[in-house]
């Protein structure tokens, strides 16, 4: 069983500036990839909703950030080693493959996400049209 960092507190206990970690990503709760190594460059307070942020150098060397609570939520996970990350990814992928309820939930979430994106695009188009009309006057 892979060791998974599952909380903000645990992340902060195990990792500091200069340390590296890996994390699992998911799309609509379906495991999608393992990313890393990520080298921590700094921490920031974040906000009252999501908590502290970690800034890190990604595999291509560019700095990015994530809320630690997002990295450690039940659908993701942070890891101290690549092996642990890959092991957990395999476990989660297998769980997804054999669980029809989870696959159905993912399909529902994907549909809801697609509907949201369509609505958002329509809203953006409406804003652009209004802005264009204002410029025409």
N, C-alpha and C positions, 0 to 999 in steps of 0.2 A: 504494500500500500504506500503510495507516494505521500511525502509530507507536503501539505498544502497550507499556505498562509491564508487564513480565512477572516482576518479582522484587521482593522486599522492599527489597533494596539500591537498586535502580533507583528505586523509589518515594521512598525517603528522600533520594536525591540530587536528584531533580527537584522535590520538593514540600516546603513548609514551612508553618508556621502562617500563616494568612491566605490561602494559595493556594487555588485552586479546581481541582477535577478532576471527571471524569465516569467512570462505570464501567458495564460491561455485566453484567447478571444473567442467570442461566440457571436452568432448572428441569429437573432430571435431565439435565443437559448439553445441553438444547435452549435456544438463545438466546431470552430472553423480553423483555428491555427494556434501555434505556439510561437510567440515572439521573444526574441532575446538573442544574445545577452543585452540587457539594458543597464547602463552604468549611471548610477545616481549622481546628479550634479548639485541638486539643492532641494530643499523642502520649503513650502510656503503654507501659510495658515489656511488658505482656501476660503470656504464660506460656511455659514451656519447650517446649510442643508446637506452638503456633501462632505464637509470636513476638509482635512489637509490635502494638499497636492504634492506630488513628487515630480520633479523635473529630471529627465534622464536623457542620455545620449543613446539614440536608437542605433540599430545595426548599421545604418548608413552614416552615422556620426552626427546627424542633425539632432538638436535638442527638441524634445517634445514633453508634454506633461499629461498626467492623468490624476484624477482624484483617487486617492488610495482606496476609498470605499468602493469604487468601481472595479479596481484591480482585484479586490478581495471578496467580491460578492459571490453568491452561491453559483452563479453561472460562469464565473471566470476562475480566478485563483492566481496567486503569485507563488514563485518557487525559487529555492536557493540554488538548484542545479537544473541543467538541461534534462538530465535523465528523469528527475522527478516530474518535470513539466510534461515530458513525452509520455511517461507512464500514466499520469492523470488524464492527459488528453485521450489516450487509448481507452482508459476506463470509461470516461464520459461519452466517447464516441460509441463504444459498445452499448452502454446503457441507453443511449439515444436509439441505436439500431434495433434493439429488442423491445422497446417500450412503445406500443402503439398509441397510448394516451399522450405521451410526450411528443411524438411525431405529429399527432393531431393538433396539439396545442401550438406547436411550432408553425404548422400550416395556418392556423387561425391567426397567430401573431403576424405572420408574413402577409396575409390578406389585409389585416388591419393596418399594417405599415404601408402597404401599397395604396390603400384608400387614403391614408393620411398624406402620402406624398402627392397623390393626384389633387387632393383638396388644397395642399400647400402651394402647388404649382399654379392652380387656378387663382388662388388668392394673390400670389405674386404677380400674375398677369394682370389682374384687376388693378393692383397698385401701380404697375407700370403704365397702364392705360390712363389712369387718373393723373399721374404725373405728367404724361405726354400732353394731355388736354390742358393742364395748367401752363405748360411751357408754350403751347400754341396761342394762348391769349396774350 
